[in-house]
Amino acid sequence: MRYHIFRGLGVAVVTPFTLDGAVDYPALKRLIRYQLDSGVDFLCILATTGETPCLTLDEKNKITELVKEENKGLVPILKYCGGNNTAQVIEEMKATDWTGIDGILSICPYYNKPSQEGLYQHFKAIASASPLPVVMYNVPGRTGVNMKAETTVRLAHDCENIVGIKEAAGSLEQVDEIIKGKPDRFDIISGDDALTFSMIASGAAGVISVIGNALPREFSRMIRLEFQGEYEAARRIHHMFTELYSLLFVDGNPAGVKALLNDMGYIENVLRLPLVPTTIKTKEKMADILKEIRI
């Protein structure tokens, strides 16, 4: 079992679309190359930021193959496989070809709002069936249920192939509780760009980032400076992003980062319903900040 695979800057890769709504594979290839050339540490594919609920199975398979082909084994790939039906998630795991993938990201069950014991049993069952290391994903703003620190720590100790958690509950107190109780082989990964500086200062291993799609060099530099103990220099980069953090998500994710990438010339500003592009006002504000950052 490999541990500490997903550390540093991980990017939650967007899915570019053409103006007529088809997956824009050439744009995705350019974007992956940009990430790799900018020194990202790992890629996270086909999760929330990738608009995965609105992709067909064929599209997901083609995206996976393109990313693997472009990556050429340079950095680890974390691929999403999750849901609120435990048996169905396990079936999907068994039916999927995981060749070239290094780990599985799996979300807390949403909508049916399980108890803490239900969350524990769900992830224990997934860990038992998984052919790869598992990173859990706690994001109560989307799922309607928060996996408490004691449940995370319990799973970390009981399931050897659960190697980490993408923690996006927005609570630094919860992060501290997990770090205090977890085994050494288990990593906490920030799921919130705005809290990444504070989480890494507390002992988190890295981030699965949205903003990293557009500004991977700058965001990874902040993280590396923190790892080296250069907190003041890292804090300056963090503060440079402060307004952008909120603008990226004010109209939903990935609307903000897609607008940013569109301004940078990488993709069309297209999302699939029920998601829609960010407002013109927000887009203009982000474009102004982007100019300042690049200066």
C-alpha positions in Angstrom: 0.0 0.0 0.0 1.4 3.4 -1.0 0.9 6.3 1.4 1.4 10.1 1.1 0.8 10.0 -2.6 -1.5 13.0 -2.8 0.5 15.8 -1.3 1.2 19.4 -2.4 -0.9 21.0 -5.1 -3.6 18.8 -6.6 -5.8 20.3 -9.2 -9.6 19.5 -9.5 -9.6 19.5 -13.3 -12.4 21.2 -15.1 -14.1 19.7 -18.2 -14.0 22.2 -21.1 -16.9 22.3 -23.5 -17.2 23.6 -27.0 -19.7 26.4 -27.8 -22.2 23.7 -28.9 -21.8 21.9 -25.5 -19.6 18.9 -26.5 -16.6 18.0 -24.5 -13.6 20.0 -25.9 -10.9 17.3 -25.8 -8.2 19.5 -27.5 -8.8 22.2 -24.9 -8.6 19.6 -22.1 -5.3 18.3 -23.5 -3.9 21.9 -23.5 -5.1 22.4 -20.0 -3.5 19.2 -18.7 -0.2 20.1 -20.4 -0.4 23.6 -18.7 -0.9 22.0 -15.3 2.0 19.6 -15.8 4.3 22.3 -17.2 3.4 24.4 -14.1 4.6 21.8 -11.7 1.4 20.5 -10.1 1.9 17.5 -7.8 -1.2 15.5 -8.7 -4.4 15.6 -10.8 -7.9 15.0 -9.5 -10.3 14.1 -12.3 -14.1 13.7 -12.8 -15.2 15.1 -9.5 -17.3 18.2 -8.6 -15.3 20.8 -10.6 -15.3 18.5 -13.6 -19.1 18.7 -13.8 -19.2 14.9 -13.6 -22.9 14.4 -12.9 -23.6 15.9 -16.4 -21.1 13.7 -18.3 -22.0 10.4 -20.0 -20.1 7.2 -19.3 -18.5 7.4 -22.7 -17.3 11.0 -22.1 -15.9 10.0 -18.7 -14.0 7.1 -20.2 -12.5 9.3 -23.0 -11.5 12.0 -20.5 -9.8 9.4 -18.3 -7.8 8.0 -21.3 -6.8 11.5 -22.5 -5.6 12.5 -19.0 -3.6 9.3 -18.6 -2.1 9.6 -22.1 -1.1 13.3 -21.6 0.2 12.7 -18.0 2.4 9.8 -19.0 2.9 8.8 -15.4 4.4 12.1 -14.5 2.2 12.8 -11.5 -0.4 10.7 -9.5 -4.0 10.7 -10.7 -6.9 10.7 -8.2 -10.2 9.7 -9.9 -13.7 10.2 -8.4 -16.0 7.2 -7.7 -18.7 7.9 -5.1 -22.4 8.2 -4.4 -25.2 7.7 -1.9 -25.8 4.1 -2.8 -23.0 2.0 -1.2 -23.7 -1.1 -3.2 -23.8 0.8 -6.5 -20.5 2.5 -5.7 -18.9 -0.8 -5.1 -20.3 -2.2 -8.3 -18.9 0.7 -10.2 -15.5 0.2 -8.6 -15.5 -3.5 -9.7 -16.6 -2.6 -13.2 -14.0 0.1 -13.8 -10.5 -0.3 -15.3 -8.2 1.5 -12.9 -5.1 1.0 -14.9 -3.0 4.2 -14.7 -5.0 5.6 -11.8 -3.3 6.0 -8.4 -6.3 6.5 -6.0 -10.0 6.9 -5.7 -11.8 10.0 -4.3 -15.1 9.1 -2.8 -17.7 11.5 -1.4 -19.8 11.3 1.8 -23.2 10.0 0.8 -25.5 12.9 -0.1 -29.3 13.5 0.1 -30.1 10.5 2.3 -28.1 12.1 5.2 -26.7 9.0 7.0 -25.7 9.0 10.7 -22.1 8.9 11.7 -22.3 5.1 12.0 -23.8 5.0 8.5 -20.9 7.1 7.2 -18.4 4.8 8.9 -20.0 1.6 7.5 -20.3 3.2 4.0 -16.6 4.0 3.8 -15.5 0.8 5.5 -17.4 -1.2 2.8 -15.8 0.9 0.0 -12.4 0.5 1.5 -12.8 -3.3 1.6 -13.8 -3.4 -2.1 -11.4 -0.8 -3.4 -8.5 -1.9 -5.6 -6.7 1.4 -4.9 -6.0 3.8 -2.0 -9.1 5.7 -1.0 -9.3 9.4 -0.2 -12.6 10.3 1.4 -14.3 13.6 0.6 -16.2 15.5 3.3 -18.1 18.5 1.9 -21.3 19.1 4.0 -22.2 22.2 1.9 -23.0 19.8 -0.9 -24.0 16.6 0.9 -26.1 17.9 3.8 -24.1 15.9 6.3 -20.8 16.5 8.1 -18.5 13.6 8.8 -17.2 14.4 12.3 -13.6 14.3 13.2 -14.0 11.2 15.4 -15.6 9.3 12.5 -12.8 10.3 10.2 -10.2 9.3 12.7 -11.9 6.0 13.4 -11.9 5.1 9.7 -8.3 6.2 9.3 -7.2 3.8 12.0 -9.5 0.9 11.0 -9.1 0.9 7.2 -5.5 0.7 6.0 -6.2 1.6 2.4 -8.1 4.8 3.4 -5.1 7.1 3.0 -6.6 10.5 3.4 -9.5 12.9 3.4 -10.3 15.9 1.3 -11.7 18.0 4.1 -14.1 20.8 3.1 -16.3 21.3 6.1 -14.9 24.8 6.6 -13.9 24.2 10.2 -10.2 24.6 11.3 -11.2 23.2 14.7 -12.4 19.9 12.9 -9.1 19.8 11.0 -7.1 20.1 14.2 -9.1 17.3 15.8 -8.4 15.0 12.8 -4.7 15.9 12.8 -4.4 15.3 16.5 -6.0 11.8 16.3 -5.0 10.4 12.9 -2.3 7.8 12.2 0.9 9.0 10.5 0.1 7.2 7.3 -3.2 9.3 6.9 -3.2 12.7 5.2 -5.6 15.6 5.4 -6.0 17.5 2.1 -7.7 20.9 1.9 -10.9 21.0 -0.1 -11.2 24.8 0.2 -8.8 27.1 -1.5 -9.4 29.9 0.9 -8.5 27.7 3.9 -5.5 26.0 2.4 -2.9 28.4 3.9 -4.3 27.9 7.4 -4.8 24.1 7.0 -1.3 23.5 5.8 0.0 25.6 8.7 -1.9 23.3 10.9 -0.5 20.1 9.4 -2.5 19.4 6.2 -0.6 17.7 3.4 -1.9 19.8 0.5 -5.0 20.8 -1.4 -7.3 19.6 -4.2 -7.6 23.1 -5.7 -10.1 24.9 -8.0 -8.0 28.0 -8.5 -5.0 25.8 -9.4 -6.7 25.2 -12.8 -5.9 28.8 -13.7 -2.9 29.7 -11.4 -1.0 26.6 -10.6 2.4 28.1 -10.4 1.4 30.8 -7.9 -0.7 28.5 -5.7 1.9 25.7 -5.6 4.5 28.3 -4.7 2.5 29.3 -1.6 2.2 25.6 -0.6 5.9 24.9 -1.1 6.9 28.0 0.9 4.8 26.8 3.8 6.4 23.3 3.6 9.7 25.1 3.9 8.6 27.1 6.9 8.6 30.4 5.0 5.2 31.4 6.3 5.5 35.2 5.8 6.3 34.8 2.1 3.5 32.2 1.7 1.0 34.5 3.5 1.7 37.3 1.0 0.7 35.0 -1.8 -2.4 33.9 0.1 -3.5 37.5 0.7 -3.0 38.2 -3.0 -5.7 35.6 -3.7 -8.2 36.7 -1.0 -10.7 38.5 -3.1 -10.4 35.9 -5.9 -11.3 33.1 -3.5 -14.8 34.4 -3.0 -15.3 35.6 -6.5 -14.6 32.1 -7.9 -17.5 30.6 -6.0 -20.0 33.4 -5.7 -21.9 32.1 -8.8 -21.1 28.4 -8.1 -18.3 26.1 -9.0 -16.8 25.7 -11.6 -18.4 28.8 -13.1 -15.8 31.1 -11.6 -12.7 29.2 -12.7 -14.1 28.6 -16.1 -14.6 32.3 -16.6 -11.0 32.8 -15.5 -9.6 30.2 -17.8 -11.7 31.7 -20.6 -10.0 35.1 -20.0 -6.6 33.3 -20.1 -7.5 31.8 -23.5 -7.6 28.1 -22.5 -11.3 27.2 -22.8 -14.7 28.5 -23.9 -16.9 29.9 -21.1 -19.4 27.1 -21.3 -21.1 24.9 -18.6 -23.7 22.2 -18.8 -27.1 22.8 -17.3 -28.2 23.1 -14.5 -25.0 25.1 -14.1 -24.6 28.4 -16.0 -21.7 30.9 -16.5 -20.8 33.4 -13.9 -22.2 37.0 -14.2 -20.4 39.5 -16.4 -19.8 41.7 -13.4 -18.0 38.8 -11.5 -16.1 37.9 -14.7 -14.8 41.5 -15.1 -13.8 41.7 -11.4 -11.8 38.5 -11.7 -10.2 39.6 -15.0 -9.0 42.8 -13.2 -7.5 40.7 -10.3 -5.8 38.4 -12.8 -4.1 41.3 -14.4 -2.8 42.5 -11.0 -1.5 39.0 -10.1 0.3 38.6 -13.4 1.9 42.1 -13.0 
